[in-house]
Amino acid sequence: MGDDLDRLERLSTDELRERAFALAKHRWDVQFFWRLLRSIPAAEAAAGHLEASEAGIATASARVSEALSAEGDPEVQEALRPLYIAYLSEHGDG
């Protein structure tokens, strides 16, 4: 397990996101995407986008919209990196 985690840690954030998304889509894992949506406001705050994080907490539709726009923000993606690693590690895609 440690070797798999080390291998995942060496991947770029873009590669981690792509792998996590592909695995979740393959598994029809809606729960992963819901966890991701719930994590975006905290990731926005960690990336220094405090106004965006507050808006994300306001409504579920804002979260979906943020999720789509957050994909292009490297700072937000970097803040979501641990979620991608945990998901890939948990489901054996190391």
N, C-alpha and C positions, 0 to 999 in steps of 0.2 A: 504494500500500500504506500509506503514512504517513497519508493522509486516512482510510482505513478504520480504522486503529488509533486515530486521534484520536476518531473517531465512537464506537468501542467503548468507549474510556476514559470518555466522557461518559455512558454508560448506567449505570443503577443496577445494583448487584450482583444484585438479584432479576431484573432484565431480562436480564442476561448469563447467569445460571443457566438461566432459562427458554429462552432462545435456544439455548444450548449443548446443553441436554437435548433440545430439539425436533430440532435438527440431528442429534445423535447417534442419536436414535431413528429418524429418517427414513433415515439412512445405515446403520442396524443396526450401529453402531460400538461393539461390546462393548469394544474396546480403550480407548476414551475413558472408559467407566464403570469399567473396571479401573484405569486411571491415576488416576481420581478417588478410588476406594476406597483406593488406595495412598497418596494425598496427604492423606487425612483425618487420620491421626495427627499429621503435621507441622502441619496447619492447626489442630488442637485445641491443640497446644503453642503455636503462634503466638498463639492466642486466649487463652492463659493457663490452659487446661484440661489441665494436665500429667498428672493421674491418668487422664483419658480417653484421652490419647495413648498412654500406656503400655499400657492395656487393649487399644487398637486394634492394637498390634503383636503381642499375644499370639496371636490366632487370626483366621482368615479370617471365621468366622461373626460374631465381634465387630465386624469391619469393616463387614459388611453391616448389622448392627444400628445401628452408629454412623452409617453413611451415611444411614439412614432418619431417625434422630433429629437428626443434624447439620443436616439441611435447615432446621430451624426455628431454628437458632442463628445470629443475624446476625453475630456475631464470627467464627465458623468460616467462614461464607459469604464474609465479607470477605477472609479469609485464602486462600480458594480462588479469588478473583476473577482473579488472573493466569492460572490454568489455563483459566478460561472465555474470557478474552480471547485467549489463545494458540490455543485450539481454534477459536474463531470466525474469527480472523484467518487461520489456516492453511487453513481450508476455505471461505473466501470469503463469509462471512456478515457482512460489515462494513457 
